[in-house]
Amino acid sequence: MNKNKFWALIDEVNAEVLGKPDSLDNFKRIMIQKLTAFSTDEIIHWQLIFDLYQKLSAKDTLCAAYYIIENHLSDDGFDYFRPWITAHGKTLFLNALKNPDSLADWNPKRYGTWFEGMLYIAHEAYNAKKGLLGEDRPKYYAELNSHVLSPEEITEIESEIVFADNSTDYWESDFPWENDKDLLKKMLPRLYKMFENYVEKDE
């Protein structure tokens, strides 16, 4: 498993499910099926790659986009928003980090940008491969914690990412745009226009 196969699998699943009813539920189901064809080591590797992408995408500029779309700010919500972006494929993911306003191209829907289930895909595929029950968390996490991406893999993943200007790590940001609608409008004009009726009502 490597980053190219990671994104190729996402593309394969999307070819089957995007635009259809219950697409996120079907995405999760089909991705689990595909991952169970791999070894447990490769399943774990898929999770490590996914986790790195989630960590790298935790930027306050992307969170501002989430805030506009959902008119809401929370750690959990942002944690579920980034998998939603990842599930749409490499192009959307990289574009969103470089220019979060590009999410307007994908016509996001309010209350439709959470994908918590993607966080558990590798775990469920691992359990299916091993014949474990869902509550067998220690076995999965013990194996996950015994694996790491190589420095070369991390560098290769990071080298493709261009972050938006003035991006700050989410956990270090004071979110200056949270109570500054003019700043939000300047940062993300297209998204702001799409969702301004919600944002403007937030007092």
N, C-alpha and C positions, 0 to 999 in steps of 0.2 A: 504494500500500500504506500502510495506517495501522493503528493498534492495533485498531480495530474489525474490519477485514478480517482481521488476523492471528488474532484469536480466532474469527472466523466460519469461517475455513478449518479451524481445529482442531476446531470443532464439527461441521463437515461431514464430516471424516474420521472422527471418533469415532462418528458416526451409522452409519458403515459397518463399523467394526472392533471397537469396545469390546465385551468379553465373548466374543469369538470366539477360537479357537485362534490362537496366534502373532500376537496383536493388535498388539504393538509393531512387529514386522517389517512387518505389513501397514499399520500407521499410516505408517511411513517410506515405504514403496513408494507408497502412494496420495497422500501429501502431496507427494512429489517429482513425481508425475504432475500434480497440480493446480498446483503452482508453475511448471512448465514452460509452462503456458498464459499466464503473465505475462511481461512484458519482463524483461530481465536487470537493469535498474535496480530494478524492483519486487522481484525475487528478492533482490537485495542489501539492499533496504530491509527485507524480512522478516527477514533475518539480523540486521540492526542492531537491530530491535525485540526479537527473541529474545535477543540478547546483553545488551541493557539489562535485560530482565526477569531474566536469569540473574544479572547483577551485583547488582541490587537485592535479590534473594532470598538472597544470600549472608549470612545472619544466623546467629549462633550459636544462637539459640532454635530455628530450623528444623533446624539441624544436630543439636541434642539429640534431636529427633524421629527423624532419620535414625539416630543412634547407638542409640536404643532399638530401632528396628525391625530394624536389621541387626547389632546388637551389635558394631559395628565403627566406627572413625573413621579416615578418610583423606581427603586432598584430592580424589583422583580419584573416590572413592565419592560424596562430597558433590556433586562436579561432575556426576555421572551421575544423582543423585537428583533434583536440581532440574528437569532436563528431563522426568523422569517425572511430576513434579507438573504442569509446564506442559502436557504432552500431555493431561492430563485436563481441561483447560479453565479458563476464567477464574474460575469460582466456586470450584473447589477451590484454585486458585493463590492468590487473594486471601484466602480463608479460612485457608489454611495459614500465610500470613504474619501474619495478625492473631491467629490462635490455632492454633499447630502441633498441638495436641491434637485439633483437628477432623479430622485425617487418620484418626483412628479410625473416622469415619463411612464411610470408603472401604475398610475392612477390608484394609489392606495386608498383603502376604505377605512373610515373610522371604525374602531372595534374589530378590524380585520387584519391587524398586523402583529398578532401574537402567535408564536409557534413554540409553546413550551414543550410539546411532545418531541421535538427534535433533540432536546437535551438528553433523552433517554433511549434513543434509537440503538446506539452501540450496546448499551447495557442489556436491552431486550434481545438483541441479536446474539450477544454472548450467552445469555441464559438459554436461548433456544438451541444454540449450538451445543451447549454443555448439558442440556436437559435439566436445568436448574429452575427452581421456582422463583417468582418475581421478588420474593422477600430475601433472597440469598445475596444481599448487597455486599457483605464482607468479602466474599470470594471474588466478586468482580472488582471491587475497589482495591483489594490487595494486589491483584494482577495489574490493574491499571497503574497503581503507584510504583510498581516494579519496572515500568517501562518509561523511557524518555525519548524525545526526538533528539537526533544528533545535532550538533551545532551547525553542520552543513545544511541539514533539512530546515532548520529554523531560519538560517540566512537566506536560503532559496525562497522560502515563503515570504519573508519580510521584504525581500528585494523587489517584489512585484507591487508592493503597496505604496501608493502616494496618498498622503493625508491632506485634508483640506487645510487651507491657511489658518493659522491661529488655533489649531487643534490642541486640546489639552486632554490628558488622561482623565477619564470620567471620575475616578475616585479622588482626584486632586483638584477638581474644578469647583468653583463657587457658583457656577451657573449664572453668569451675569445677565443672560437673556431671559431668565425665568420671569422677571417682573418688568421687563423692558420690551414692550411690543414693537417699538420702533427698531430696536436692534434685531429682533427676530425677523421683521420684515426686510431689513437690509441683508441679513445673513442668508435667508431662504425665501426670496420673493415669490417664487412660483408655488411652493408649498403653502406659504402664508396665504396667498390669494385663494388657493383651493379650499383652505380650512378657516378662513378669516371669520366666518360667522360664529364658529366655536370659540376661537381665540379671543375675539373682541368681546364676547359675553363673559369671559372668565375674569371676574373681579376679585 
